[in-house]
Amino acid sequence: MSAVPQSASSPTETFTAGAKIPLKMKAWVYEDFGDVNVLRLDETVSVPEIRDDQVLIKVIAAALNPVDYKRRQGWFKATDSPFPIVPGYDVAGVVVKVGSKVKILKEGDEVYGDINEAGLNNPKQFGSLAEYTAVEEKLLAIKPANFDFPSAAGLPLAIETAYEGLERAGFSSGKSILVLGGAGGVGSHAIQLAKHVYGASKVAATSSTGKLELLKSLGADFAIDYTKENFEELPEKFDVVYDAVGLEEKAAKAVKEDGVVVAIVGPVSPPGFFFVLTADGAYLTKLAPFLENGKIKPLNDPKSPFPFSKVVDAFIYLETGRATGKVIIFPIP
Ligand SMILES: NC(=O)c1ccc[n+]([C@@H]2O[C@H](COP(=O)([O-])OP(=O)(O)OC[C@H]3O[C@@H](n4cnc5c(N)ncnc54)[C@H](OP(=O)(O)O)[C@@H]3O)[C@@H](O)[C@H]2O)c1
């Protein structure tokens, strides 16, 4: 298994900028928290209105993240938006309408982003698993020309989380890192960023047996099979442990005395810190050179893409916890 090569093909022909925007659209919705059975494809959802700082995107591709099913299961119900909810954080598509305070983006721009700035606090009622979605300009970036829409859709939430975690940890050239969950959406980008953007002295990462070669292809100097080895018992310790699995106690044993554990799954005690991504299109813009020169590659799960009609199957698959990289939804009608 290896990182998906970037494709030159760009399915812009699936949408023509300037086309009339309908009043109603197809979207996946749920009106109660629960398992995948709450999901329903609705063909009469109103196309969202845009605010002054937003653009309306014709969605070409979307991607699922664990937060989508945790949200659907009601983990964040105290701070969620009202029903009916259209799920979906990650989007890639074409701008079809701009608000009066939008400064740079214009109709016809091919964009991508994570549409929720604070992912757990009042996430949008109308997400990206729909024909159209309304997004603040600041959360978006221009899609790299060498990425097709499905590959672009898989990047934002995962790569922004990987990047923000490394920044918060003060990661820099010459430091070593252990990435727990290296084959997942976030972990696969943490490996690539640490190696190819920051210039890590050493990158180690964990996965099950069948994914070890993939970790190396992403840039890991050594790959640890967690089904056979206890990484926390290895003599080598790391400047940073990026924990994308939720292994607080073990992670703390693998970090150097003056090192730091980045935790994204649940609260941890020092030297660890937990954070929730603050999505920002500027992260994507900053990383654009590395995406365009091929140093950072998309990693789309080989079972992907799931067509729009198969969103339930895509959720069921993601919820196994075994996806390799991103679960993409494409095409979207
Ligand atoms: N705080 C935040 O802002 C934030 C942002 C993004 C994600 N998250 C959270 O971070 C977690 C990871 O997200 P994700 O998108 O990367 O998930 P994901 O893509 O669904 O992760 C799936 C991968 O996890 C690996 N995995 C599972 N158990 C493992 C273990 N014990 N050791 C090593 N690898 C293991 C699997 O590899 P194997 O099949 O080889 O086990 C699989 O490839 C989720 O809980 C998500 O909700 C938090």
PDBQT file of the ligand as one rigid body, heavy atoms in Angstrom, charges set to zero:
ROOT
HETATM    1  N1  LIG A 401      -8.670  17.155  18.754  1.00  0.00    +0.000 N 
HETATM    2  C1  LIG A 401      -8.837  17.384  17.453  1.00  0.00    +0.000 C 
HETATM    3  O1  LIG A 401      -8.882  18.527  16.990  1.00  0.00    +0.000 OA
HETATM    4  C2  LIG A 401      -8.944  16.217  16.517  1.00  0.00    +0.000 A 
HETATM    5  C3  LIG A 401      -8.836  16.425  15.141  1.00  0.00    +0.000 A 
HETATM    6  C4  LIG A 401      -8.862  15.315  14.296  1.00  0.00    +0.000 A 
HETATM    7  C5  LIG A 401      -9.043  14.050  14.816  1.00  0.00    +0.000 A 
HETATM    8  N2  LIG A 401      -9.200  13.897  16.158  1.00  0.00    +0.000 N 
HETATM    9  C6  LIG A 401      -9.381  12.550  16.730  1.00  0.00    +0.000 C 
HETATM   10  O2  LIG A 401      -8.169  11.843  16.508  1.00  0.00    +0.000 OA
HETATM   11  C7  LIG A 401      -8.433  10.469  16.284  1.00  0.00    +0.000 C 
HETATM   12  C8  LIG A 401      -7.770  10.044  14.981  1.00  0.00    +0.000 C 
HETATM   13  O3  LIG A 401      -8.395  10.715  13.912  1.00  0.00    +0.000 OA
HETATM   14  P1  LIG A 401      -8.115  10.232  12.407  1.00  0.00    +0.000 P 
HETATM   15  O4  LIG A 401      -8.914  11.070  11.506  1.00  0.00    +0.000 OA
HETATM   16  O5  LIG A 401      -6.653  10.125  12.197  1.00  0.00    +0.000 OA
HETATM   17  O6  LIG A 401      -8.749   8.763  12.502  1.00  0.00    +0.000 OA
HETATM   18  P2  LIG A 401      -8.772   7.587  11.433  1.00  0.00    +0.000 P 
HETATM   19  O7  LIG A 401      -8.236   8.074  10.133  1.00  0.00    +0.000 OA
HETATM   20  O8  LIG A 401     -10.116   6.981  11.467  1.00  0.00    +0.000 OA
HETATM   21  O9  LIG A 401      -7.730   6.536  12.065  1.00  0.00    +0.000 OA
HETATM   22  C9  LIG A 401      -7.770   5.234  11.583  1.00  0.00    +0.000 C 
HETATM   23  C10 LIG A 401      -6.396   4.615  11.777  1.00  0.00    +0.000 C 
HETATM   24  O10 LIG A 401      -6.127   4.484  13.160  1.00  0.00    +0.000 OA
HETATM   25  C11 LIG A 401      -5.198   3.411  13.296  1.00  0.00    +0.000 C 
HETATM   26  N3  LIG A 401      -5.219   2.851  14.643  1.00  0.00    +0.000 N 
HETATM   27  C12 LIG A 401      -6.293   2.428  15.351  1.00  0.00    +0.000 A 
HETATM   28  N4  LIG A 401      -5.898   1.968  16.564  1.00  0.00    +0.000 NA
HETATM   29  C13 LIG A 401      -4.533   2.096  16.607  1.00  0.00    +0.000 A 
HETATM   30  C14 LIG A 401      -3.536   1.833  17.581  1.00  0.00    +0.000 A 
HETATM   31  N5  LIG A 401      -3.834   1.301  18.776  1.00  0.00    +0.000 N 
HETATM   32  N6  LIG A 401      -2.249   2.112  17.282  1.00  0.00    +0.000 NA
HETATM   33  C15 LIG A 401      -1.917   2.641  16.077  1.00  0.00    +0.000 A 
HETATM   34  N7  LIG A 401      -2.807   2.916  15.107  1.00  0.00    +0.000 NA
HETATM   35  C16 LIG A 401      -4.105   2.657  15.378  1.00  0.00    +0.000 A 
HETATM   36  C17 LIG A 401      -5.706   2.389  12.274  1.00  0.00    +0.000 C 
HETATM   37  O11 LIG A 401      -4.574   1.654  11.850  1.00  0.00    +0.000 OA
HETATM   38  P3  LIG A 401      -4.542   0.065  12.127  1.00  0.00    +0.000 P 
HETATM   39  O12 LIG A 401      -5.679  -0.508  11.293  1.00  0.00    +0.000 OA
HETATM   40  O13 LIG A 401      -3.175  -0.304  11.673  1.00  0.00    +0.000 OA
HETATM   41  O14 LIG A 401      -4.797  -0.118  13.585  1.00  0.00    +0.000 OA
HETATM   42  C18 LIG A 401      -6.282   3.247  11.153  1.00  0.00    +0.000 C 
HETATM   43  O15 LIG A 401      -5.465   3.283  10.000  1.00  0.00    +0.000 OA
HETATM   44  C19 LIG A 401      -9.961  10.325  16.305  1.00  0.00    +0.000 C 
HETATM   45  O16 LIG A 401     -10.364   9.918  17.610  1.00  0.00    +0.000 OA
HETATM   46  C20 LIG A 401     -10.453  11.729  16.039  1.00  0.00    +0.000 C 
HETATM   47  O17 LIG A 401     -11.745  11.992  16.549  1.00  0.00    +0.000 OA
HETATM   48  C21 LIG A 401      -9.162  14.944  17.017  1.00  0.00    +0.000 A 
ENDROOT
TORSDOF 0
